[in-house]
Amino acid sequence: MDFEVSEEQEQLRASVADVLARECPPSLARARVEGGDAPVQPWRSAVELGWTGIALPEAWGGLGLSFEELGLVVEEHGRALAPGPFLATTTWFAPLVRETGDEVAGARWLAAVARGECTGSAAWGPDLAGRDAGVRARRDGDAWILEGTQRFVLDGDSADELAVAAQVEAGDGCALFLVPQQALKCQRVVSLDASRPLAHVGFDGVRVAPDRVLGEPGASRGVLARAREEASVALALETVGTCRTLFERVLEHARQRVQFGRPIGSFQAVQHKCADMFVQIEKARATAHFAMMVIAEDDPRRALAASLAKAAAGDCQRLVAKEAIQIHGGMGFTWESDVHLFARRAKTGDLLLGTAREHRARLAALLEL
């Protein structure tokens, strides 16, 4: 495994950073928080530049690259605090459809994702501990009926299509379905990060046609686990990117803010805090990049690497968000400062798909400790 980012990958990362710096300033996320309207950017640029199809096969209109390239793009989205459907569509919805190996579904929906004609998300079903999420499926002739509720679904009330993992009644295992937005009953959640909408999604007798069943019902747990690992690593990468921008803002503030006739960055206490933040970010970034490469190469260590990355990113955001607000002092607590926008995004990323504590427990189980 090559642990270095290639020259071509670095060029991709730099070009994504340039576009997002131009098209996606923090004011875009602030407008989403304060106004609630979904922004056109940076999704439009992602579609025009082919980012939506980076990890999709060329046969479906994608670029045929790997999760490694997609992960670098996701990390830059985290640095820019990018709102919009990119994360949910490319790292939640697309992996679930792709991992089933259903060529017909891929040609139908993932080709639409690559063209920017379809956005998506996922209702993941059982959590890390295997607890049932409450969505159940039963047969009705050739079709299926879904009942129950999935809580805290990213873009649940705005995605065009929702990939749903449901427990199969009168049988073992789960099944995967694609459900259009108009068939769902969604309630937007008042969450910590209003730039990233979450919703409780209700399935009140939703009827799913046979052509919207992904894979073989009752035998989808492996597909679900693999897709969830990919989504978890993407969240870790995005969280690391957000923490890096927070750290950069802290350094800028520490150089400019003057107290007692000196920049506060010259004070030893502030220097120690900055050093601790830097170490946490570098550790989390290295762990996330390792997991990104493991996923890209389909290494047997992918389950371990995914939980390591998610746990490290959670620990990172906990320290960086706290110290960033504290070093900014009184202004760090104000609504006018952008610091809280980045802190909210980082903390929300830790809560989705399992917290750092939950992933450490999963690591202990995987290692039989």
LINTAVEN-V204783 format. One record per pair of residues at least 12 apart in sequence whose C-alpha atoms are under 7 Angstrom apart, sorted by the first residue. I is the first residue (numbers start at 0). J is the second residue. D is the distance in Angstrom with one decimal. If there is no record, write none. Layout:
[[I | J | D] [I | J | D]]
This chain:
[[8 | 68 | 6.4] [12 | 71 | 6.0] [12 | 72 | 6.2] [15 | 72 | 6.5] [15 | 75 | 6.9] [16 | 75 | 5.9] [19 | 79 | 6.3] [20 | 79 | 6.8] [22 | 40 | 6.6] [22 | 41 | 6.4] [23 | 40 | 6.7] [23 | 41 | 6.1] [23 | 79 | 6.5] [23 | 81 | 6.4] [24 | 79 | 6.8] [25 | 79 | 6.9] [25 | 80 | 6.5] [28 | 80 | 6.7] [28 | 81 | 6.7] [28 | 82 | 5.9] [28 | 194 | 5.6] [31 | 194 | 5.4] [32 | 193 | 5.0] [32 | 194 | 5.0] [37 | 83 | 6.7] [38 | 83 | 6.7] [41 | 81 | 6.8] [42 | 83 | 6.3] [42 | 84 | 6.9] [42 | 85 | 6.4] [46 | 114 | 6.5] [46 | 115 | 5.3] [51 | 89 | 6.4] [51 | 112 | 6.5] [51 | 113 | 5.1] [51 | 115 | 7.0] [52 | 113 | 4.3] [53 | 69 | 6.1] [54 | 66 | 5.8] [54 | 69 | 6.2] [59 | 106 | 5.7] [59 | 109 | 6.6] [59 | 110 | 4.6] [60 | 110 | 5.6] [60 | 113 | 5.9] [61 | 113 | 5.7] [65 | 295 | 5.7] [66 | 291 | 6.7] [66 | 294 | 6.8] [66 | 295 | 4.9] [67 | 291 | 5.6] [67 | 292 | 5.8] [67 | 295 | 5.6] [70 | 233 | 6.1] [70 | 236 | 6.7] [70 | 291 | 6.5] [73 | 233 | 6.6] [73 | 236 | 6.6] [73 | 237 | 5.7] [74 | 236 | 4.9] [74 | 237 | 4.5] [74 | 239 | 7.0] [74 | 240 | 4.9] [75 | 240 | 6.1] [76 | 237 | 6.7] [77 | 237 | 4.3] [77 | 238 | 6.2] [77 | 240 | 4.7] [77 | 241 | 4.7] [78 | 240 | 4.3] [78 | 241 | 4.4] [78 | 243 | 6.6] [78 | 244 | 5.5] [80 | 241 | 6.6] [80 | 341 | 6.7] [82 | 194 | 6.0] [82 | 195 | 6.5] [84 | 118 | 6.5] [87 | 119 | 6.4] [87 | 120 | 4.9] [87 | 153 | 6.6] [87 | 154 | 7.0] [88 | 118 | 5.4] [88 | 119 | 4.5] [88 | 120 | 5.5] [90 | 229 | 6.8] [90 | 230 | 5.1] [90 | 233 | 6.6] [91 | 120 | 5.5] [91 | 121 | 5.6] [91 | 230 | 5.5] [92 | 119 | 5.3] [92 | 120 | 4.6] [92 | 121 | 5.3] [92 | 162 | 6.1] [93 | 109 | 6.5] [94 | 226 | 5.2] [95 | 222 | 7.0] [95 | 223 | 6.7] [95 | 226 | 5.3] [98 | 222 | 5.7] [98 | 226 | 6.8] [99 | 213 | 6.3] [99 | 214 | 5.3] [99 | 222 | 6.2] [101 | 213 | 6.8] [101 | 214 | 6.4] [117 | 159 | 6.0] [118 | 158 | 5.2] [118 | 159 | 5.2] [118 | 160 | 6.5] [119 | 158 | 4.7] [119 | 159 | 5.6] [119 | 160 | 4.7] [119 | 161 | 5.6] [120 | 153 | 6.6] [120 | 154 | 6.4] [120 | 155 | 6.7] [120 | 158 | 6.1] [120 | 160 | 6.7] [120 | 161 | 5.1] [120 | 162 | 6.3] [121 | 152 | 7.0] [121 | 161 | 5.3] [121 | 162 | 4.6] [121 | 163 | 5.9] [122 | 149 | 6.3] [122 | 152 | 6.1] [122 | 161 | 6.9] [122 | 162 | 6.1] [122 | 163 | 4.7] [122 | 164 | 6.1] [123 | 163 | 6.4] [123 | 164 | 5.5] [124 | 164 | 4.9] [124 | 165 | 5.9] [127 | 353 | 6.7] [132 | 149 | 6.2] [133 | 147 | 5.3] [133 | 148 | 5.7] [133 | 149 | 6.6] [134 | 146 | 5.6] [134 | 147 | 4.3] [134 | 148 | 5.7] [134 | 149 | 6.5] [134 | 165 | 5.0] [134 | 166 | 6.3] [135 | 147 | 6.3] [135 | 165 | 4.9] [135 | 166 | 4.6] [135 | 167 | 5.9] [135 | 168 | 6.5] [136 | 165 | 5.8] [136 | 166 | 5.9] [136 | 167 | 5.0] [136 | 168 | 6.0] [137 | 167 | 6.2] [137 | 168 | 5.5] [141 | 209 | 6.1] [142 | 206 | 6.8] [142 | 207 | 5.7] [142 | 208 | 4.9] [142 | 209 | 5.3] [143 | 206 | 5.7] [143 | 207 | 5.1] [143 | 208 | 6.7] [144 | 204 | 5.6] [144 | 205 | 5.5] [144 | 206 | 4.7] [144 | 207 | 6.2] [145 | 202 | 5.8] [145 | 203 | 7.0] [145 | 204 | 5.4] [145 | 205 | 5.0] [145 | 206 | 6.5] [146 | 202 | 4.8] [146 | 203 | 5.3] [146 | 204 | 5.3] [146 | 205 | 6.8] [147 | 201 | 6.0] [147 | 202 | 5.2] [147 | 203 | 6.7] [148 | 199 | 6.9] [148 | 200 | 5.6] [148 | 201 | 4.4] [148 | 202 | 5.9] [149 | 199 | 5.9] [149 | 200 | 5.2] [149 | 201 | 6.5] [150 | 198 | 6.7] [150 | 199 | 4.3] [150 | 200 | 6.2] [151 | 197 | 5.3] [151 | 198 | 5.1] [151 | 199 | 5.3] [152 | 197 | 5.3] [152 | 198 | 5.2] [152 | 199 | 6.3] [153 | 196 | 6.2] [153 | 197 | 4.7] [153 | 198 | 6.7] [154 | 196 | 5.5] [154 | 197 | 5.7] [154 | 198 | 6.9] [155 | 185 | 7.0] [155 | 197 | 6.2] [155 | 198 | 5.1] [155 | 200 | 6.5] [156 | 185 | 5.4] [156 | 187 | 6.8] [156 | 198 | 6.0] [158 | 180 | 6.6] [159 | 179 | 6.0] [159 | 180 | 5.3] [160 | 177 | 6.5] [160 | 178 | 5.7] [160 | 179 | 4.6] [160 | 180 | 5.7] [161 | 177 | 5.6] [161 | 178 | 5.2] [161 | 179 | 6.3] [161 | 180 | 7.0] [162 | 175 | 6.8] [162 | 176 | 5.6] [162 | 177 | 4.7] [162 | 178 | 6.5] [163 | 175 | 5.5] [163 | 176 | 5.1] [163 | 177 | 6.2] [164 | 176 | 6.6] [167 | 217 | 6.4] [171 | 217 | 6.0] [172 | 217 | 4.4] [172 | 218 | 6.0] [172 | 219 | 7.0] [172 | 220 | 6.6] [173 | 216 | 6.4] [173 | 217 | 4.7] [173 | 218 | 6.5] [173 | 219 | 5.7] [173 | 220 | 6.3] [174 | 216 | 4.4] [174 | 217 | 5.3] [174 | 218 | 6.9] [174 | 219 | 5.7] [175 | 212 | 6.1] [175 | 213 | 5.2] [175 | 216 | 7.0] [175 | 219 | 6.9] [176 | 211 | 5.7] [176 | 212 | 4.6] [176 | 213 | 5.6] [177 | 211 | 5.2] [177 | 212 | 6.6] [178 | 207 | 7.0] [182 | 205 | 6.6] [183 | 200 | 6.6] [183 | 201 | 6.1] [183 | 202 | 6.1] [184 | 200 | 5.8] [184 | 201 | 4.8] [184 | 202 | 6.6] [185 | 198 | 6.2] [185 | 199 | 5.7] [185 | 200 | 4.5] [185 | 201 | 6.1] [186 | 198 | 5.3] [186 | 199 | 5.2] [186 | 200 | 6.6] [187 | 199 | 6.5] [191 | 343 | 6.0] [191 | 347 | 6.8] [192 | 343 | 5.1] [192 | 344 | 5.7] [192 | 347 | 6.5] [228 | 302 | 6.4] [228 | 305 | 5.5] [229 | 294 | 6.7] [231 | 305 | 6.3] [231 | 309 | 6.3] [231 | 352 | 6.3] [232 | 287 | 6.5] [232 | 290 | 6.6] [232 | 291 | 6.5] [232 | 305 | 5.4] [232 | 308 | 6.3] [232 | 309 | 6.4] [234 | 348 | 6.0] [235 | 287 | 6.2] [235 | 308 | 6.0] [235 | 309 | 5.1] [235 | 312 | 5.3] [236 | 287 | 5.8] [238 | 312 | 6.3] [238 | 345 | 5.1] [238 | 348 | 6.0] [239 | 280 | 6.6] [239 | 283 | 6.6] [239 | 284 | 6.0] [239 | 312 | 6.1] [241 | 341 | 6.2] [241 | 345 | 6.2] [242 | 280 | 7.0] [242 | 316 | 6.3] [242 | 319 | 6.4] [242 | 345 | 6.8] [243 | 280 | 6.8] [245 | 323 | 6.6] [245 | 338 | 7.0] [245 | 341 | 6.6] [246 | 323 | 6.9] [249 | 323 | 5.9] [249 | 326 | 7.0] [252 | 327 | 7.0] [272 | 322 | 6.9] [276 | 318 | 6.8] [276 | 319 | 5.6] [279 | 315 | 5.3] [280 | 315 | 6.0] [283 | 308 | 6.7] [283 | 311 | 5.0] [283 | 312 | 5.2] [283 | 315 | 6.4] [286 | 307 | 6.9] [286 | 308 | 5.2] [287 | 308 | 4.7] [290 | 304 | 4.8] [290 | 305 | 5.6] [290 | 308 | 6.4] [303 | 362 | 6.3] [306 | 358 | 5.1] [306 | 359 | 7.0] [306 | 362 | 6.5] [309 | 355 | 6.1] [309 | 358 | 6.8] [310 | 354 | 6.9] [310 | 355 | 3.8] [310 | 356 | 6.9] [310 | 358 | 5.7] [310 | 359 | 6.3] [311 | 355 | 7.0] [313 | 349 | 5.1] [313 | 354 | 6.7] [313 | 355 | 5.0] [314 | 355 | 6.6] [316 | 345 | 5.8] [316 | 346 | 6.4] [320 | 342 | 5.0] [324 | 338 | 6.7]]
